[in-house]
């Protein structure tokens, strides 16, 4: 093999490094991609690749052999590339080299803006962002939000009177439920945390079922086995709530991956609070969703508190949306008290998740006006004035009412009539649920195994024997026989 001349050696090895492109001569093989992978190049649009592998460059030396760093060919190659011109090829990150020692500041992603459509007076800020929803749909938004608010008030009081064992209100977060639910397809699978009753209500889950679940009566779909507010409904594609924080996140990702493999043309939406985002399951879920390219929306309700822990003590970064880019997830922060902003963001995320098979993270900024649950007294860790501001000045229901009134779709008389009607509906369902019997105690042992194991059968027999002997000490007349 003839050795090349010095001018030939001085030709740059690839284009895009501030010098002329390599010269192709007749009779020589055409120059191509060093990797020979068009798809790989497309997935890294705008990147510069390193020169061809060393073995092809060493043609100037004859047959490939041990590296000779003193050879003129290699020295000439080094002269054409300064240290900072070299492009990183580490498989674990996409970045350029720098020559200055500098640690990344924790606020490198900070101050993520909050997307909103309406201001606090219900006025559209940017007409191009107005979803232009028909009157009947906006009325459904409002009636669902206010009906949920009414149900919360009655069931909260019911727990305080000892009628049910536990309850969690949704005060102040109604906009996050309804805005997101309205943007979904009814077949999209929902994994909730425990404060998403409005999603089920928007899907026309009957008041009677909400009450039956909280009372654990014979009409309860879970047969009285769950705590109150742990709803679930197969017909409406709402997975039953589980108490432990964040367990639903990796489960939702698995469901989304299954939907992707089945070409089901639907997405999964997974709701959680900013407190749950501190759990390890959140990290696992985000990472799996990104690497497996799952059609899922992670919907974080950032309501300011993880029970009694304020956000200032939960994390040091800029909320939850700032975490998305680190996992490779498209993310947005929205005003959770603006039902239209929530609707627009969820609708866009859903369309793209289905079309592109990729996850999205929505952080809805809102405020939990009520106590965490009936087991909590929030006056111990926040002021009355703080709560009052959000209740009176920046409530999602109030904002939507302003919007409707400005369009002539709602007035004070309609408000008064609807409040009366909704209270009546909730009270009727409440009274009906309270009169129903509890499920038969034998159902404690069913619906788990197809064939009951001997150990479980033994426990069932033990309970039956105990109740036969001491039944007079139990309110068995309250249970279905």
Secondary structure as the mmCIF struct_conf table of DSSP 4:
data_model
#
loop_
_struct_conf.conf_type_id
_struct_conf.id
_struct_conf.beg_label_comp_id
_struct_conf.beg_label_asym_id
_struct_conf.beg_label_seq_id
_struct_conf.end_label_comp_id
_struct_conf.end_label_asym_id
_struct_conf.end_label_seq_id
HELX_LH_PP_P HELX_LH_PP_P1 UNK A 2 UNK A 5
HELX_RH_AL_P HELX_RH_AL_P1 UNK A 6 UNK A 9
TURN_TY1_P TURN_TY1_P1 UNK A 10 UNK A 10
BEND BEND1 UNK A 11 UNK A 11
BEND BEND2 UNK A 13 UNK A 19
HELX_LH_PP_P HELX_LH_PP_P2 UNK A 20 UNK A 24
TURN_TY1_P TURN_TY1_P2 UNK A 26 UNK A 27
BEND BEND3 UNK A 28 UNK A 28
HELX_LH_PP_P HELX_LH_PP_P3 UNK A 29 UNK A 31
BEND BEND4 UNK A 34 UNK A 35
HELX_RH_AL_P HELX_RH_AL_P2 UNK A 38 UNK A 42
TURN_TY1_P TURN_TY1_P3 UNK A 43 UNK A 46
HELX_LH_PP_P HELX_LH_PP_P4 UNK A 49 UNK A 51
BEND BEND5 UNK A 52 UNK A 52
HELX_LH_PP_P HELX_LH_PP_P5 UNK A 53 UNK A 53
HELX_RH_AL_P HELX_RH_AL_P3 UNK A 54 UNK A 57
HELX_RH_3T_P HELX_RH_3T_P1 UNK A 58 UNK A 61
BEND BEND6 UNK A 62 UNK A 63
BEND BEND7 UNK A 66 UNK A 66
TURN_TY1_P TURN_TY1_P4 UNK A 69 UNK A 70
BEND BEND8 UNK A 71 UNK A 71
HELX_RH_AL_P HELX_RH_AL_P4 UNK A 72 UNK A 79
TURN_TY1_P TURN_TY1_P5 UNK A 80 UNK A 80
BEND BEND9 UNK A 81 UNK A 81
HELX_RH_3T_P HELX_RH_3T_P2 UNK A 83 UNK A 85
BEND BEND10 UNK A 86 UNK A 86
STRN STRN1 UNK A 87 UNK A 87
TURN_TY1_P TURN_TY1_P6 UNK A 91 UNK A 92
STRN STRN2 UNK A 96 UNK A 96
BEND BEND11 UNK A 99 UNK A 100
HELX_LH_PP_P HELX_LH_PP_P6 UNK A 103 UNK A 105
TURN_TY1_P TURN_TY1_P7 UNK A 106 UNK A 107
BEND BEND12 UNK A 108 UNK A 109
STRN STRN3 UNK A 115 UNK A 115
BEND BEND13 UNK A 117 UNK A 117
STRN STRN4 UNK A 118 UNK A 118
TURN_TY1_P TURN_TY1_P8 UNK A 120 UNK A 121
BEND BEND14 UNK A 122 UNK A 122
STRN STRN5 UNK A 124 UNK A 124
BEND BEND15 UNK A 125 UNK A 125
HELX_RH_3T_P HELX_RH_3T_P3 UNK A 127 UNK A 129
HELX_RH_AL_P HELX_RH_AL_P5 UNK A 135 UNK A 160
TURN_TY1_P TURN_TY1_P9 UNK A 161 UNK A 162
BEND BEND16 UNK A 163 UNK A 165
TURN_TY1_P TURN_TY1_P10 UNK A 171 UNK A 172
HELX_RH_AL_P HELX_RH_AL_P6 UNK A 174 UNK A 182
TURN_TY1_P TURN_TY1_P11 UNK A 183 UNK A 183
BEND BEND17 UNK A 184 UNK A 184
TURN_TY1_P TURN_TY1_P12 UNK A 186 UNK A 187
BEND BEND18 UNK A 188 UNK A 188
STRN STRN6 UNK A 189 UNK A 191
BEND BEND19 UNK A 194 UNK A 195
HELX_RH_AL_P HELX_RH_AL_P7 UNK A 197 UNK A 202
TURN_TY1_P TURN_TY1_P13 UNK A 203 UNK A 204
HELX_RH_AL_P HELX_RH_AL_P8 UNK A 207 UNK A 215
TURN_TY1_P TURN_TY1_P14 UNK A 216 UNK A 216
STRN STRN7 UNK A 217 UNK A 217
TURN_TY1_P TURN_TY1_P15 UNK A 218 UNK A 219
TURN_TY1_P TURN_TY1_P16 UNK A 221 UNK A 224
BEND BEND20 UNK A 226 UNK A 226
TURN_TY1_P TURN_TY1_P17 UNK A 228 UNK A 229
STRN STRN8 UNK A 233 UNK A 233
TURN_TY1_P TURN_TY1_P18 UNK A 234 UNK A 237
STRN STRN9 UNK A 238 UNK A 239
HELX_LH_PP_P HELX_LH_PP_P7 UNK A 240 UNK A 241
BEND BEND21 UNK A 243 UNK A 244
TURN_TY1_P TURN_TY1_P19 UNK A 245 UNK A 246
HELX_RH_AL_P HELX_RH_AL_P9 UNK A 247 UNK A 261
TURN_TY1_P TURN_TY1_P20 UNK A 262 UNK A 263
STRN STRN10 UNK A 268 UNK A 273
TURN_TY1_P TURN_TY1_P21 UNK A 274 UNK A 275
HELX_RH_3T_P HELX_RH_3T_P4 UNK A 276 UNK A 278
BEND BEND22 UNK A 279 UNK A 279
HELX_RH_AL_P HELX_RH_AL_P10 UNK A 280 UNK A 291
TURN_TY1_P TURN_TY1_P22 UNK A 292 UNK A 293
STRN STRN11 UNK A 296 UNK A 302
BEND BEND23 UNK A 304 UNK A 304
STRN STRN12 UNK A 305 UNK A 306
TURN_TY1_P TURN_TY1_P23 UNK A 307 UNK A 308
STRN STRN13 UNK A 309 UNK A 310
HELX_RH_3T_P HELX_RH_3T_P5 UNK A 311 UNK A 313
TURN_TY1_P TURN_TY1_P24 UNK A 314 UNK A 314
BEND BEND24 UNK A 316 UNK A 318
TURN_TY1_P TURN_TY1_P25 UNK A 319 UNK A 320
HELX_RH_AL_P HELX_RH_AL_P11 UNK A 321 UNK A 327
TURN_TY1_P TURN_TY1_P26 UNK A 328 UNK A 328
STRN STRN14 UNK A 330 UNK A 335
TURN_TY1_P TURN_TY1_P27 UNK A 336 UNK A 337
HELX_RH_AL_P HELX_RH_AL_P12 UNK A 339 UNK A 356
STRN STRN15 UNK A 360 UNK A 365
BEND BEND25 UNK A 370 UNK A 370
BEND BEND26 UNK A 372 UNK A 373
TURN_TY1_P TURN_TY1_P28 UNK A 374 UNK A 375
HELX_RH_3T_P HELX_RH_3T_P6 UNK A 378 UNK A 380
TURN_TY1_P TURN_TY1_P29 UNK A 381 UNK A 381
BEND BEND27 UNK A 382 UNK A 382
HELX_RH_AL_P HELX_RH_AL_P13 UNK A 384 UNK A 392
TURN_TY1_P TURN_TY1_P30 UNK A 393 UNK A 393
BEND BEND28 UNK A 394 UNK A 394
HELX_RH_AL_P HELX_RH_AL_P14 UNK A 396 UNK A 406
TURN_TY1_P TURN_TY1_P31 UNK A 407 UNK A 408
BEND BEND29 UNK A 409 UNK A 409
HELX_RH_AL_P HELX_RH_AL_P15 UNK A 412 UNK A 435
BEND BEND30 UNK A 436 UNK A 436
HELX_LH_PP_P HELX_LH_PP_P8 UNK A 437 UNK A 437
STRN STRN16 UNK A 438 UNK A 438
HELX_LH_PP_P HELX_LH_PP_P9 UNK A 439 UNK A 440
HELX_RH_3T_P HELX_RH_3T_P7 UNK A 441 UNK A 445
BEND BEND31 UNK A 447 UNK A 448
BEND BEND32 UNK A 450 UNK A 451
HELX_RH_AL_P HELX_RH_AL_P16 UNK A 454 UNK A 470
HELX_RH_3T_P HELX_RH_3T_P8 UNK A 471 UNK A 473
BEND BEND33 UNK A 474 UNK A 474
HELX_RH_3T_P HELX_RH_3T_P9 UNK A 476 UNK A 478
STRN STRN17 UNK A 479 UNK A 479
#
